[in-house]
Amino acid sequence: MMYSTPFSSLGHPLAVQKDSRKYTRWGWPKEKKGPIFHFPFQNPLPFSPPWSSSPLFLQLSCKKMASEYEDDRIARISSSIRVIPDFPKPGIIFQDITTLLLDPKAFKDTIDLFVERYKDKNISVVAGIEARGFIFGPPIALAIEAKFVPLRKPKKLPGEVISEEYSLEYGTDQMEMHVGAVQAGERALIVDDLIATGGTLCAAIRLLERVGVEVVECACVIELPELKGRDRLGEAPLFVLVKAT
């Protein structure tokens, strides 16, 4: 990809013309009113201009390219998620991630974006919320060299467990974790596919913090902003890839 911008905005006396590719070192080309600079790394000059290798120039160019590449991945992920109205009951708009899983590129982009964010944050625990947190959590854990800890519904784990109760629309439910799965002082990432009202994420945070684990962040593929689940998480940060509208 090649980007073009008026070269005068760079404040340098060297000008490059788009069409004839003539240049002057100390003045603007008379044929053109607005000299144009092409970047990155497509240099029509017979020498390397002094600004082309400056750290700031390279940093800004690379940041722009990285940002546009990331936006492209987010768009691919968003378009691969199927929206099903009135499921599992009337009035519910269901965000179906199974279609994302059918697209290897979109699935890989999803994991890659999380890994890029967390690989250097000294995270030793990736806690996945049943059930779809079990899809995204393990590959993230493997890539950042952390252990994966499943947070399950009641009576699903065979060993001794620690439990945390949370509220549902009608009644309550519980989340459980094996005793000894994590140690006090460890740093954890909580993973789920979607945040709606935030009830399960809040329970996961409380469960881990009760045993002395530091929750670094919660990570979800999708957020339903209108349900304001983010507001219930308190001081725990939340990172999402797609905000459903």
Backbone bond lengths (Angstrom), bond angles and torsions (degrees), N, CA, C in turn:
res aa  C-N    CA-C-N  psi(-1)  N-CA   C-N-CA  omega(-1)  CA-C   N-CA-C  phi
1 M - - - 1.452 - - 1.522 109.64 -
2 M 1.303 117.28 141.95 1.460 120.91 -179.77 1.518 107.92 -124.43
3 Y 1.338 115.14 133.78 1.443 120.67 179.41 1.526 109.06 -109.86
4 S 1.314 116.47 146.58 1.449 120.49 178.05 1.515 109.25 -125.27
5 T 1.299 115.65 141.29 1.455 120.32 178.50 1.520 108.43 -148.29
6 P 1.333 118.18 149.90 1.470 118.59 175.62 1.511 110.54 -56.60
7 F 1.305 115.41 123.68 1.459 120.09 -174.09 1.516 111.65 -68.13
8 S 1.332 116.33 -24.38 1.455 118.95 -178.56 1.515 111.28 -61.59
9 S 1.345 117.88 -24.81 1.460 120.11 -179.34 1.516 111.77 -69.05
10 L 1.330 117.56 -16.48 1.467 120.40 178.85 1.516 111.98 -84.78
11 G 1.322 117.30 -10.51 1.453 120.25 175.81 1.501 114.27 67.57
12 H 1.320 119.34 33.40 1.449 121.63 -179.86 1.523 108.82 -121.05
13 P 1.358 118.57 141.83 1.461 120.54 -175.07 1.522 114.37 -74.49
14 L 1.354 117.45 -4.48 1.452 119.64 179.86 1.523 109.07 -87.12
15 A 1.333 117.97 130.19 1.454 120.94 -177.66 1.516 109.99 -121.85
16 V 1.333 116.25 143.29 1.450 121.94 176.64 1.517 108.16 -125.04
17 Q 1.328 116.74 129.21 1.444 120.00 179.47 1.513 110.73 -90.01
18 K 1.336 115.77 146.12 1.448 120.41 -176.31 1.525 112.37 -70.42
19 D 1.337 118.17 -41.75 1.456 120.67 -171.45 1.532 112.61 -91.10
20 S 1.318 117.66 -59.37 1.455 120.25 -174.04 1.521 111.97 -80.34
21 R 1.376 116.24 -18.13 1.457 122.38 -178.37 1.526 111.99 57.80
22 K 1.309 116.42 29.10 1.455 119.75 170.63 1.521 108.06 -81.14
23 Y 1.271 115.80 157.23 1.441 118.17 179.55 1.519 109.20 -142.73
24 T 1.318 114.68 156.83 1.459 121.32 171.87 1.508 107.53 -133.01
25 R 1.287 117.67 145.43 1.461 120.10 -175.98 1.514 112.42 -83.61
26 W 1.317 118.27 -29.56 1.464 118.42 -172.18 1.526 112.74 -130.97
27 G 1.311 117.33 23.51 1.458 118.41 176.29 1.513 110.07 -165.75
28 W 1.320 115.78 162.60 1.448 120.11 -179.91 1.524 110.28 -80.82
29 P 1.324 119.58 144.93 1.464 122.02 174.90 1.531 109.65 -60.70
30 K 1.312 116.14 134.09 1.452 119.66 -176.53 1.520 111.77 -71.26
31 E 1.342 117.67 -26.45 1.457 119.44 -174.90 1.522 112.29 -72.54
32 K 1.315 117.60 -22.79 1.455 120.39 -174.68 1.524 110.09 -118.65
33 K 1.332 115.51 139.71 1.453 119.83 177.14 1.525 110.50 -79.29
34 G 1.289 117.18 -37.43 1.464 120.32 -176.91 1.501 111.07 -126.05
35 P 1.319 119.28 92.85 1.462 120.98 178.45 1.518 111.01 -58.10
36 I 1.299 115.09 146.85 1.459 120.05 -174.57 1.519 109.60 -121.44
37 F 1.317 114.89 138.64 1.459 121.58 -179.46 1.519 108.59 -109.70
38 H 1.320 118.11 131.63 1.462 122.81 178.93 1.522 108.86 -101.05
39 F 1.358 116.21 135.54 1.449 119.19 176.81 1.516 108.18 -153.39
40 P 1.346 119.40 161.81 1.451 123.93 -1.80 1.522 111.63 -97.33
41 F 1.271 116.31 155.24 1.458 125.91 165.89 1.538 114.42 63.13
42 Q 1.307 118.84 18.06 1.450 119.84 172.12 1.522 106.75 -111.99
43 N 1.319 115.66 83.61 1.453 121.15 -169.66 1.524 110.62 -99.84
44 P 1.346 118.79 113.67 1.454 120.30 -179.91 1.523 113.18 -83.00
45 L 1.318 117.24 -1.81 1.462 120.25 -175.76 1.522 111.16 -83.79
46 P 1.326 117.35 154.16 1.465 119.84 176.98 1.519 112.88 -79.12
47 F 1.322 116.86 6.62 1.456 121.54 177.64 1.520 106.84 -147.84
48 S 1.336 116.76 165.46 1.457 120.87 178.03 1.515 109.08 -89.05
49 P 1.340 118.31 118.30 1.455 120.22 178.18 1.518 110.46 -60.64
50 P 1.325 118.07 151.22 1.466 120.82 -174.46 1.505 113.61 -62.60
51 W 1.355 118.57 -29.83 1.448 119.95 -177.84 1.523 112.60 -80.07
52 S 1.347 119.03 -15.51 1.464 120.92 -172.64 1.516 112.95 -68.19
53 S 1.305 117.68 -23.95 1.460 120.18 -178.73 1.515 112.39 -107.80
54 S 1.333 117.52 8.95 1.461 119.09 -179.45 1.521 109.17 -70.26
55 P 1.334 118.59 142.45 1.466 121.20 -179.00 1.518 112.86 -57.11
56 L 1.342 116.75 -40.29 1.458 119.69 -178.34 1.521 111.12 -64.70
57 F 1.352 116.66 -44.13 1.467 120.97 179.56 1.525 110.67 -59.54
58 L 1.325 116.26 -48.69 1.459 120.24 -178.91 1.514 111.58 -65.17
59 Q 1.339 117.12 -38.23 1.453 120.98 -179.24 1.526 111.01 -64.77
60 L 1.327 116.80 -45.02 1.454 120.75 -179.73 1.520 111.33 -65.44
61 S 1.331 117.47 -41.09 1.457 121.17 179.47 1.521 110.97 -63.94
62 C 1.335 116.50 -45.65 1.454 120.45 -178.27 1.529 111.30 -67.15
63 K 1.341 116.65 -37.37 1.455 119.38 178.25 1.520 110.96 -63.05
64 K 1.329 116.65 -41.30 1.458 120.25 179.95 1.524 110.38 -64.39
65 M 1.324 116.74 -44.16 1.459 119.90 179.41 1.525 110.76 -64.23
66 A 1.344 117.15 -42.42 1.464 120.55 -179.98 1.518 110.56 -63.64
67 S 1.341 117.13 -40.64 1.456 121.07 179.76 1.518 111.19 -62.71
68 E 1.331 116.96 -44.71 1.461 119.95 -178.96 1.528 110.87 -68.54
69 Y 1.346 117.88 -34.86 1.453 120.94 177.56 1.521 110.23 -66.22
70 E 1.336 116.30 -41.77 1.454 120.17 178.70 1.522 110.67 -64.35
71 D 1.325 117.53 -43.12 1.461 120.69 177.73 1.521 110.76 -59.47
72 D 1.308 117.29 -37.64 1.459 121.44 178.83 1.523 110.38 -64.28
73 R 1.312 117.05 -40.23 1.458 120.16 178.72 1.522 111.70 -68.03
74 I 1.328 116.70 -41.43 1.458 120.56 178.38 1.524 110.64 -61.36
75 A 1.326 116.49 -42.34 1.467 120.47 179.08 1.519 110.81 -62.12
76 R 1.336 117.01 -39.57 1.466 120.95 179.64 1.528 110.42 -65.31
77 I 1.328 116.16 -43.01 1.465 120.55 179.40 1.525 110.37 -63.14
78 S 1.329 116.28 -47.62 1.466 120.89 -178.31 1.522 111.88 -59.90
79 S 1.326 116.54 -43.23 1.464 120.10 -177.42 1.525 112.73 -71.45
80 S 1.332 117.00 -17.56 1.467 119.79 -178.60 1.526 112.82 -88.40
81 I 1.335 117.23 -8.07 1.467 121.34 -179.97 1.529 109.42 -88.53
82 R 1.324 116.07 122.99 1.464 120.53 -178.32 1.529 110.16 -86.71
83 V 1.316 116.37 136.53 1.459 122.51 178.47 1.523 108.78 -106.00
84 I 1.337 116.25 123.25 1.463 121.60 -177.43 1.529 109.23 -119.02
85 P 1.321 118.09 113.71 1.472 120.17 179.42 1.529 112.00 -75.61
86 D 1.340 114.45 151.31 1.472 122.60 174.70 1.524 112.76 59.61
87 F 1.336 115.78 39.56 1.459 120.55 174.70 1.530 107.84 -136.98
88 P 1.337 119.23 133.58 1.473 127.63 4.83 1.530 113.86 -84.89
89 K 1.338 116.98 1.42 1.462 119.41 175.16 1.521 108.45 -149.05
90 P 1.332 117.65 162.56 1.467 120.42 -177.11 1.527 112.46 -55.16
91 G 1.329 114.50 138.31 1.461 120.72 178.83 1.518 114.24 93.53
92 I 1.333 117.24 -12.44 1.462 121.65 179.34 1.535 109.10 -94.53
93 I 1.324 116.25 132.23 1.462 121.07 173.80 1.522 107.17 -104.77
94 F 1.310 116.22 110.00 1.464 122.31 -171.59 1.522 110.70 -90.02
95 Q 1.352 115.79 129.59 1.461 122.06 176.23 1.533 107.98 -94.07
96 D 1.321 116.14 107.04 1.465 122.27 -172.60 1.525 110.70 -95.17
97 I 1.341 116.24 109.33 1.472 119.95 -178.89 1.523 112.76 -87.56
98 T 1.346 117.64 -2.60 1.463 118.28 179.22 1.532 111.52 -64.84
99 T 1.331 117.10 -29.64 1.460 119.43 177.09 1.525 111.42 -72.22
100 L 1.327 117.01 -28.51 1.468 120.12 173.31 1.530 109.91 -65.16
101 L 1.322 115.93 -40.25 1.466 120.42 -179.04 1.524 112.02 -68.28
102 L 1.333 116.73 -23.03 1.466 120.42 177.34 1.522 112.76 -77.00
103 D 1.318 116.63 -12.51 1.467 122.64 -179.62 1.530 108.19 -106.65
104 P 1.325 118.81 98.07 1.473 120.32 -175.98 1.522 113.70 -55.77
105 K 1.324 117.09 -36.79 1.460 119.84 -179.45 1.521 111.01 -66.86
106 A 1.331 116.76 -45.65 1.463 120.31 179.51 1.532 111.12 -65.64
107 F 1.327 116.47 -39.22 1.466 120.56 178.48 1.531 110.02 -63.91
108 K 1.304 117.08 -45.13 1.466 121.37 178.21 1.529 110.95 -62.87
109 D 1.327 117.07 -42.08 1.464 120.15 177.73 1.523 110.92 -59.18
110 T 1.325 116.22 -40.61 1.464 120.93 179.79 1.520 110.96 -60.27
111 I 1.321 116.36 -50.33 1.466 120.36 -179.68 1.528 110.40 -65.09
112 D 1.320 116.85 -42.79 1.467 120.71 -177.79 1.526 111.85 -60.42
113 L 1.329 117.30 -41.63 1.462 120.22 -178.73 1.526 111.33 -63.90
114 F 1.335 116.66 -40.34 1.454 119.58 176.69 1.534 111.00 -67.24
115 V 1.315 116.97 -44.34 1.468 120.77 -178.60 1.532 110.40 -61.65
116 E 1.312 116.99 -44.14 1.462 120.51 179.11 1.526 111.85 -59.93
117 R 1.322 116.49 -32.66 1.463 120.13 -179.13 1.535 112.03 -76.66
118 Y 1.339 116.93 -35.01 1.467 119.19 -169.29 1.527 115.21 -110.06
119 K 1.312 118.23 -1.80 1.469 119.05 -172.77 1.522 113.38 -66.42
120 D 1.323 118.46 -25.28 1.465 120.51 -176.94 1.525 112.37 -112.84
121 K 1.333 117.79 25.26 1.465 120.73 -176.21 1.525 112.94 -107.96
122 N 1.323 116.65 15.45 1.463 121.22 174.36 1.531 111.66 55.59
123 I 1.316 116.20 44.03 1.466 121.86 178.75 1.527 108.75 -91.15
124 S 1.331 116.28 128.64 1.468 120.41 -178.93 1.519 112.61 -108.20
125 V 1.341 117.31 -11.33 1.462 122.11 -177.72 1.523 109.41 -132.46
126 V 1.330 116.14 128.32 1.465 121.29 166.78 1.523 106.15 -112.49
127 A 1.333 116.24 113.69 1.453 121.74 -178.51 1.521 108.84 -101.22
128 G 1.329 116.78 119.21 1.456 121.81 -178.46 1.510 111.52 -103.42
129 I 1.346 115.63 132.16 1.458 121.06 -179.69 1.526 109.66 -87.20
130 E 1.341 115.89 131.70 1.464 120.73 178.37 1.534 110.41 -61.78
131 A 1.332 118.54 134.99 1.455 124.78 3.33 1.519 111.90 -110.07
132 R 1.338 117.29 -30.41 1.467 117.74 -171.69 1.526 112.96 -76.35
133 G 1.323 117.31 -14.29 1.456 119.32 170.21 1.510 112.19 -65.36
134 F 1.358 116.40 -19.56 1.456 121.29 176.83 1.531 111.42 -74.93
135 I 1.324 116.95 -18.06 1.468 120.43 178.75 1.517 110.92 -79.72
136 F 1.329 116.04 -45.82 1.470 120.58 -174.37 1.527 113.09 -91.15
137 G 1.317 117.44 -27.92 1.456 120.18 -175.51 1.523 115.58 -66.11
138 P 1.348 119.25 -50.43 1.470 119.27 -176.60 1.526 115.59 -58.79
139 P 1.346 120.79 -45.53 1.468 117.65 178.47 1.527 113.06 -64.86
140 I 1.338 116.99 -32.27 1.467 119.20 175.51 1.526 109.78 -65.92
141 A 1.330 116.01 -45.03 1.468 120.45 -179.68 1.520 111.42 -59.93
142 L 1.322 117.20 -45.02 1.466 120.58 179.22 1.523 111.27 -60.64
143 A 1.334 116.08 -43.01 1.461 119.91 -175.45 1.521 112.74 -68.91
144 I 1.336 117.68 -32.64 1.471 119.60 -178.66 1.529 111.40 -100.04
145 E 1.346 115.89 7.29 1.466 122.46 176.72 1.528 111.79 61.12
146 A 1.320 114.81 47.45 1.464 121.83 175.80 1.523 109.03 -117.86
147 K 1.315 117.11 162.77 1.465 119.81 175.26 1.526 109.64 -85.78
148 F 1.326 115.29 151.51 1.457 120.16 178.03 1.520 109.43 -103.38
149 V 1.331 115.63 128.57 1.459 121.81 -179.45 1.526 108.79 -119.11
150 P 1.348 118.23 116.86 1.465 120.03 178.30 1.523 111.73 -79.55
151 L 1.323 115.79 132.99 1.461 122.83 173.23 1.528 106.09 -104.76
152 R 1.347 116.06 113.18 1.460 119.75 -165.83 1.526 113.14 -116.90
153 K 1.316 114.16 165.44 1.451 121.68 174.14 1.529 109.05 -72.51
154 P 1.342 117.40 163.17 1.476 120.26 -175.26 1.525 113.52 -56.79
155 K 1.337 114.95 143.43 1.462 124.67 173.79 1.530 113.35 64.84
156 K 1.328 116.43 26.65 1.468 121.15 176.53 1.527 111.91 -103.86
157 L 1.329 116.81 -23.67 1.464 121.13 -179.03 1.526 109.27 -98.08
158 P 1.337 118.26 135.07 1.469 120.68 -172.71 1.520 115.06 -80.04
159 G 1.333 117.33 -24.25 1.454 119.82 -175.83 1.521 112.66 -92.52
160 E 1.339 114.87 -171.61 1.465 120.15 176.87 1.523 109.41 -66.08
161 V 1.338 116.63 136.32 1.454 120.28 -173.64 1.524 111.73 -125.79
162 I 1.322 114.40 160.63 1.449 122.95 167.38 1.515 106.62 -114.20
163 S 1.348 117.58 137.59 1.459 121.76 -170.99 1.519 111.48 -120.26
164 E 1.316 114.84 155.49 1.466 122.21 175.31 1.525 107.94 -140.13
165 E 1.321 116.01 127.15 1.465 121.31 -179.53 1.521 110.63 -90.85
166 Y 1.318 116.13 146.27 1.462 120.50 176.56 1.523 109.46 -144.88
167 S 1.319 115.40 160.39 1.459 121.51 -173.96 1.520 111.55 -88.83
168 L 1.334 114.42 143.39 1.451 122.18 171.51 1.527 108.50 -112.54
169 E 1.331 115.89 178.71 1.462 119.35 178.58 1.522 110.19 -59.77
170 Y 1.337 116.27 -40.44 1.455 121.65 175.97 1.519 107.93 -128.77
171 G 1.330 117.50 101.13 1.439 121.78 177.64 1.525 113.60 96.63
172 T 1.325 115.64 -155.85 1.456 122.05 -177.08 1.523 109.91 -135.32
173 D 1.328 115.16 166.63 1.462 121.72 174.58 1.520 107.55 -143.48
174 Q 1.314 117.23 175.99 1.457 121.93 -179.58 1.525 110.76 -131.56
175 M 1.326 114.37 152.15 1.464 122.07 174.23 1.524 107.17 -122.24
176 E 1.334 116.41 138.07 1.455 120.05 -175.58 1.524 111.89 -127.87
177 M 1.332 114.40 153.47 1.463 122.56 178.18 1.520 108.01 -142.45
178 H 1.318 116.83 144.31 1.459 119.85 178.15 1.527 111.39 -63.67
179 V 1.304 115.86 136.13 1.464 121.07 172.56 1.531 108.38 -63.98
180 G 1.322 116.75 132.46 1.458 121.48 179.62 1.514 114.55 89.15
181 A 1.334 116.84 -3.37 1.469 118.91 179.64 1.521 111.95 -68.01
182 V 1.326 116.35 -30.25 1.470 121.58 178.62 1.518 108.62 -130.18
183 Q 1.324 115.25 159.92 1.452 121.07 -179.29 1.524 110.12 -120.93
184 A 1.314 115.32 149.84 1.465 120.49 177.66 1.527 109.81 -56.58
185 G 1.329 116.25 136.35 1.455 121.58 179.30 1.518 114.32 95.09
186 E 1.333 117.37 -12.12 1.457 119.01 177.69 1.532 110.21 -72.10
187 R 1.338 114.18 157.81 1.471 121.50 179.95 1.525 108.43 -109.67
188 A 1.345 115.06 127.18 1.460 119.84 -171.01 1.518 112.41 -122.00
189 L 1.328 114.09 147.54 1.458 123.96 169.22 1.521 107.05 -112.69
190 I 1.340 117.11 130.51 1.464 121.89 177.33 1.514 108.42 -101.72
191 V 1.332 116.79 129.91 1.461 121.67 -174.77 1.522 110.82 -122.65
192 D 1.319 116.18 133.48 1.458 122.77 170.53 1.523 108.09 -145.89
193 D 1.330 116.22 168.67 1.464 118.00 -178.63 1.514 111.94 -79.83
194 L 1.359 117.27 -31.66 1.461 120.11 -171.11 1.520 110.67 -150.37
195 I 1.328 116.05 143.49 1.459 120.95 169.79 1.519 108.35 -113.30
196 A 1.347 114.97 123.65 1.463 121.13 177.24 1.532 108.05 -110.78
197 T 1.324 117.69 -91.69 1.467 120.03 177.93 1.522 112.16 -83.91
198 G 1.323 117.14 -14.38 1.460 120.66 176.77 1.516 115.15 87.94
199 G 1.339 118.13 5.25 1.463 120.45 -175.92 1.519 113.55 -63.32
200 T 1.328 117.88 -45.54 1.466 119.83 -177.90 1.526 111.33 -69.80
201 L 1.322 117.45 -37.20 1.467 119.56 178.05 1.527 110.51 -65.40
202 C 1.325 117.23 -40.01 1.468 119.98 177.81 1.524 110.79 -61.52
203 A 1.333 116.55 -41.89 1.464 120.20 178.74 1.524 110.84 -63.95
204 A 1.332 116.80 -40.20 1.466 120.47 179.23 1.526 110.85 -64.51
205 I 1.319 116.54 -40.60 1.470 120.59 178.60 1.526 110.17 -62.10
206 R 1.327 116.48 -48.20 1.475 120.47 -179.08 1.522 110.84 -62.63
207 L 1.328 116.39 -40.68 1.469 120.73 -178.52 1.527 111.01 -61.27
208 L 1.307 117.36 -45.60 1.465 121.05 -179.12 1.530 111.55 -71.65
209 E 1.315 117.09 -40.22 1.465 119.64 -178.23 1.526 111.79 -68.98
210 R 1.319 117.51 -26.64 1.475 120.68 178.19 1.520 111.77 -62.17
211 V 1.331 117.41 -28.43 1.461 120.45 -178.89 1.535 110.97 -103.68
212 G 1.316 117.22 16.24 1.462 121.11 172.13 1.514 115.64 85.89
213 V 1.343 118.14 16.72 1.470 121.41 178.75 1.522 109.69 -87.96
214 E 1.314 116.37 139.54 1.462 121.73 175.89 1.531 108.95 -89.10
215 V 1.327 116.37 119.75 1.462 120.83 177.18 1.527 108.30 -85.04
216 V 1.318 116.08 110.24 1.466 121.20 -177.91 1.520 110.61 -72.73
217 E 1.343 115.89 -45.29 1.465 119.64 -177.76 1.530 108.65 -167.74
218 C 1.336 114.88 158.65 1.458 122.01 168.69 1.524 107.61 -105.72
219 A 1.319 116.77 138.10 1.467 121.37 -176.73 1.523 109.67 -128.03
220 C 1.334 115.39 127.17 1.458 121.36 178.24 1.518 109.62 -132.84
221 V 1.319 115.45 151.12 1.461 119.39 175.57 1.520 110.20 -72.06
222 I 1.340 116.96 -42.26 1.463 122.44 -172.49 1.527 110.30 -126.74
223 E 1.323 115.67 143.54 1.459 122.06 171.66 1.525 109.03 -124.39
224 L 1.344 115.85 139.25 1.461 122.06 170.87 1.516 107.46 -103.14
225 P 1.344 117.99 90.05 1.470 121.23 -170.51 1.523 114.22 -59.51
226 E 1.343 117.21 -32.31 1.465 119.20 -175.28 1.527 112.68 -66.96
227 L 1.333 117.79 -17.78 1.461 120.91 178.96 1.530 112.61 -88.82
228 K 1.334 116.99 -6.13 1.472 123.62 172.02 1.527 113.79 56.37
229 G 1.323 116.57 34.25 1.458 119.44 177.16 1.513 112.95 -63.56
230 R 1.314 116.79 -30.76 1.471 121.70 178.85 1.529 111.25 -57.38
231 D 1.318 116.48 -37.17 1.465 120.63 -176.75 1.521 112.44 -66.75
232 R 1.329 117.69 -22.73 1.459 121.09 -177.16 1.523 112.72 -82.95
233 L 1.329 117.45 -10.35 1.463 120.02 -173.74 1.523 113.40 -80.68
234 G 1.311 117.12 -5.47 1.464 119.72 -179.69 1.514 111.69 66.66
235 E 1.318 115.82 -127.64 1.461 120.28 -176.88 1.531 113.11 -87.18
236 A 1.313 116.97 -4.74 1.476 119.36 -178.74 1.530 109.95 -72.27
237 P 1.328 118.63 124.03 1.459 120.54 179.38 1.533 111.60 -68.77
238 L 1.325 114.87 152.96 1.461 121.31 178.55 1.513 109.18 -129.68
239 F 1.346 116.31 132.81 1.456 122.46 176.38 1.513 108.31 -122.63
240 V 1.339 117.06 127.99 1.464 121.48 178.03 1.521 109.11 -130.31
241 L 1.318 114.97 155.15 1.461 120.30 178.38 1.525 112.21 -92.73
242 V 1.339 117.04 -39.40 1.461 121.32 -173.41 1.531 109.01 -130.81
243 K 1.321 116.31 130.88 1.458 121.23 172.46 1.520 108.33 -103.41
244 A 1.343 115.60 115.72 1.457 119.95 -177.82 1.524 110.01 -75.95
245 T 1.334 114.88 143.26 1.473 119.87 -179.80 1.517 110.47 -113.77
